[in-house]
Amino acid sequence: MFERIKHMLIKEFIQVFRDPKMRGIIFVMPVLQVLVFGYAVSLDVNTIATAVYDLDNSVASRELVARFVKSGYFEVVENVDSRERVRALLDRGKVSAVLQMNKGFGNALRAGRTAELQLIVDGTDSNTAGVVLDYSAKITKELSQKVLITRFTHVKGSFQRPGRVELATRAWFNDNLESRNFYVPGVIAIVVMLITLMLTSMAVVREKEIGTIEQIMVTPITPSEFILGKTIPFALIGFLDVVLVTVVGVFWFGVPVHGSLALLFFATALYLMTTLGIGLLISTVSRTQQQAMMSAFFFYFPAVLLSGFMFPIANMPEVIQWLTYLNPLRYFLVVVRGIFLKGVGPEILWPQMLALAVLGVALLWLAASRFRKTLS
């Protein structure tokens, strides 16, 4: 048995690595993906291009604009003098926000009345718009507190100040709330699924197309041995890709690893059982490599969208939420982010790892049962 599996392993490694393009896909593409995700995929809003439409032109309005600029988030790119210019900047995407102070803004503040500030936000990107509104609300609240304290001390005396409630906030697991720390660990799961699906989905059907399946048919190899010979090389490649992505994420992007690397590799083994099982199942039911590749991508994209990688599962319709329980990527994302960011162990992550184990065993058994030593 072991001798037959050994020869299958040697054959698979030779077949995979003899193609220079395939070597690039296996070793270069994961690194490129983590670099792209690390730099490009970010929900952080650091610089907000802003236009100022100041109809009051008072000391109070200029102070307000200065507060927005000093916050470090808003960058004034233009001072406009007409509504038409405001619309043109927003239409062309030159600015994401417009500050408008109407006439009487400063007088209203001095008289103790409510001074209205209008903030026009480009709502095309709802996430950015929400962050802009949060930043602006915080700045205007601080200005309102300053005005209130100033008026109160003028009335009650310089040594009497009104009581205040201050909120002290702290973010656990991701102190600076950097979206990079959230997305880069998830790239491990995405890359492993993509690579293993691509390789295994064409493993059996390639034997049919090139005619080597006939040679396998006349050998004493069993379906289980054949499946093991097909999965072990790709599992080792998957582990190597995990190491590559982890090294780039930790040493290049500075993503912290608070948990156990041994637990990460154990969970990766369970996850690889599911992805390899899905790929082999696709390969056993496909007749051509093109059909296998299309089927793999047909599974891959919904799996990513329904995994919680980009969109919270809790915000999805209830029927879709139930469907995500069949998605192995959902469970591995919880595991990898828990290990990287939270530093939790198996006492917390055992439900996800148990689900991966059950799915992996079921999928590999189904793939082995589907394989028949026939050409049909």
N, C-alpha and C positions, 0 to 999 in steps of 0.2 A: 504493500500500500504506500509506504513512505517513499519507496523508490519511484513509483509511478507519479506521485505528486511532485517529487523533486524534478523529474524531467519536464513536467508541465510548467513548473516555476521557471526553469531555465528557458524554456521555449517562449514563455510570455515576456520575460525580461528582454530577451533578444529581439522579439517582435516589436516591443514598445520603444526601445532605445536605439534601434538602428535607423530610425527616421529623425533627422535633425530638427524638423519642424515640431515633432511630437516632444522632443526634449525641451524645446523652447516653451511649449504650452505647459509642460509639467513644472519646470523650474523658474522660468522667467515671468510667465503670466501671473502667478500668485503674488510675486513681489510688486509687479506693476499695479495690480489691483489694490493692494493695501496702500501703495503710494497715492493712487488716485483717490481712494476713499478717504485717506488721511488728510489730504490737502483740499480736495474739492467738495466732498460731502460734509457739510457743516451747517448746523442750525444757529451757530453763534452769530450775533449781529453786533459788530464792533464799530463800524463806520457807517453812519446814516447820512446820505447826501440830502441836504436840507436847503430850502429856499426861504427867505424871510420877506414877508409882505407887511411892512410896518407903516400903517396909515397914521399912527399917533406920533411917532418920532420923538418920544419923550425920554427922560432919564429912566423911568420905570420900564419902558419897553426895551430900551437898550440893555438894561441890567438883566432883564429876563432872557434876552438872546445870549448874553454873555454866560449866563448860568447853563444854558443848553450846550454851549460850546465847551465850557470848562468841564462838563461831565465826562468828556472823552468819547461820547457816543455819537454826537451830532457834529457834522461838518457843514458849515454854511458855504455853499458853492455860488450863490448869487442872491443879491438883494433886488427884488422885482418891484415894479411900480404900476402893475396893471393886472387885472384878472385874466386877461388874455395870455399874458406871459406865464402865469401860474398854470393855466390849462395846458399850454404848449410844453412846459417842462415835465408835467406829469404824463402827458400823452406820449412823449418821446422817451420816457423812462430816465430822464436826466437826474431827477430827484425822487426820493422816496417819501418825503414829508415837506409840508409847507407850514411855516408859522405865520399866522396872521393876527395882528393887533389892530383893532379898529380905533378910530378917533375917540378920545376921552378915556383911554385905558389908564393913563397916569393920573388924571383928575379923579377917576373913580377910586383908585387906591388911596389917594390923599384924603378923600372925603369919607373913607370908611365903607364905601359901597363895594359890591361885587364887580370885579374887573374881569371881563370875559376875554379869554384867549381861544382862538380857533386853531386847531391842528388838523390839517388836511393830509391824509395818509393814502398812499397807493395800496389799495387792498388786493391787488393781483396775487401777491404772495401773502396769504393769511397769517403764516407764522411770523414773518418779518413785521407785518403790520401790528400784530399783537404785541411783539417785543417793543416796537416804537411807542405804542400807546402806554405800555407799562413804564418805560423810561421817562416819558414826558409827564405822566401822572406823578411820579416820584419827585421830579424836579419842581413842578408847580406846587406840590404839597410843601416842600421845604421852603419855597418862597412865601407861601401863605403863612406858614408858621413864623417866619421872620417878621412879616408885616404885623401879625397879631401880637407878637412879643414886643415889638417897637411901640405899638399903640398902647399896649397895656402898661408898659413902664412909664410912658409919658403921663398916663392918668394916675397910676398908683405910686409912682416914685421909682427911682432907678434901682432901689434895693429890693423891690418886690417883683417877682416874676411868676407867671401862672404855672401851675403844675402841668406836667406833660407825661405822656406814656410813650416810652421808647421801645420799639421792637428790635430785639437782638436775634438775628437769624444765623443758622448754621446748616450747611448742606453736608450730609454724610455721604461717604463713598466716592464722591466726586466734588471735592471742595470748591473748585473754581467753575463748576457747572460747564465743563468743556464737552461739547458734543463729540469731539474726536475720541475721548475716552470711552464714550458709549458705542460708537460705530466701529472703531478699529477692532476690538475683540470679536464683534459680530462678523467681521470679514473672514475670520478663521472658518466659521461655519459655512459661509457662503462659498469660499474658495474650495473647501473640501468637498462640498456637495457637487459643485460644478465639475471639478476634475474627475472625481470618481464616477459621476454619472456619464460623462463623456467617454471615459475609457471603458467602463463595464458595459454600457449600453450597446457597444459595437463589438464586444468580445466574442460572443457566440455567433452572431450573424456574420461577422467577418470570416469565421471558419467556413460557413456555408458558401459565401461568395467566392472565396479563393479555392474551395474544393478540399481543404484539409479535414473537414468534418468526416469525410469518408474514411480517412486514415484512422481517426479517433474511433469510429464505429467498430473497426475490426480489432481494436485493442481490448484488453480485459479491464480497462478503467471503468469505474462505476460512476453514476451521476454525481454522487456526493464528492468523490475524489476530483471529478472534473470541475465542479463548482469551487472546491477549495483551491485547486490549481489556478483558477481564474481570479479568485478574490484576494488571495494572499499578496501577490505582487502589487495590486492596486491599493491594498490596505497599507503596505509599506510606503508606497508613494504618497498616500494621504497623510501618514505620520510625518514624512519628510516635509510636506507642504505646511503642516501645522507648525513645525519647528521654524521654517523660513519666515512665515508670517508673524509668529510670535517674536522672533529676534528683531525683525524690522519694526514691529509695533512698539516694543519695549525700548530698544536702543536708538531708534531714529525718531520716533514720535513721543517717547517718554511716557507711554501708557503704563500705569502701575500694575504689578501682579502681586496682590495681597494674599492669594491662596496658594494651594499646593499644586505644583506642576505635575506630580505623580497622579493626582486626582484628575487633572486636566487630560492627561494621556489615557487614563482608564476610561473616562467619559468619551474621549475621542474614539476609542476602540468600539464602544457600544454604538456610537453614532455612525461609524464606518460600516457596521453590520447592516444598518438600515439603508444607507445610500448605495452600498454595493449590492444589497438585495434588490433594491428598486432598479438599479442599472441592469443587473443580470435578468431580472424579470422582463424588462423591456426588450433585452437582447433575445430572449428565448421566444418571444411572441412576434418579433419583427422578421421580415423576409429580406430586407436590404439594409445596408448601412445608413442610407439616406432616411429611410423610414425610422430607423432606430434613433438617429440624431434628432429628427423632428419630434418624436415622442418624448425624448429626454428633455428638450426645451419646453415642450408642452407641459411637462410636470414641473420643471425648474422654476419658471417665472411665477406661477400661482403659489408654489411653495414659499418663495421669497416674500411675496406680497402678503401672504396669510401667516407669516411667522412671527410678527411683532418686530421685525428688523427695522422697518420704517414707520409703520402705523401701529398704534396700540390695539391689541386684540380686544380690549374691553370696549372700544368704540365701534366695533364691527357689529352687524346684525346678529341676533342670537343664533340663527341657523348657521351662519358662517363661523361663529365661535365654536360651535359643536364640531364643525368640519375640521377646524384646526387641530383637534385632538389626534387626527390621523397624520399630522405633519411632523416628522421627526425634527425638522429644523426649529420648530417652536420650542421643543424641550432642550435642545443643545444650546440655543441662545441664552436661555435662563442659566444653564450650567456655566457656560464660558464667561458670561458677565458676572455671575456670582463669584467665580474664582478670581477673575481679574480685579474687579472693583470692590466687592464686599469681603472677599477672603473667607467665604463660608465653606463648610466641609460637607461630607456625605450625610451628616445628620440633618442637614437642611435640603440638600439636593437629591436625596434618595428617591423621591417620587419621579423626578424627571429621568434619572438614570434607570429606574425600573421600567418606565414607559419605553425608553430607548431599547432596553434589552428585550422586552416583549415584542416590540415592532421588528427589531433586527432578526430575532429567531424566526418569527412568522414569515418575514419576507424571504429570508434565505431558504427556509423549508419550501416555500411556495415556488421559488425559482428552481430549486433542485427537482421538485416534483414535476415542473413544467418541462424540464429538459428530457428529451427522449433521444436515444441513439438511432434516430431515423432522420431522413432528409426532409420529411414533411413537417 
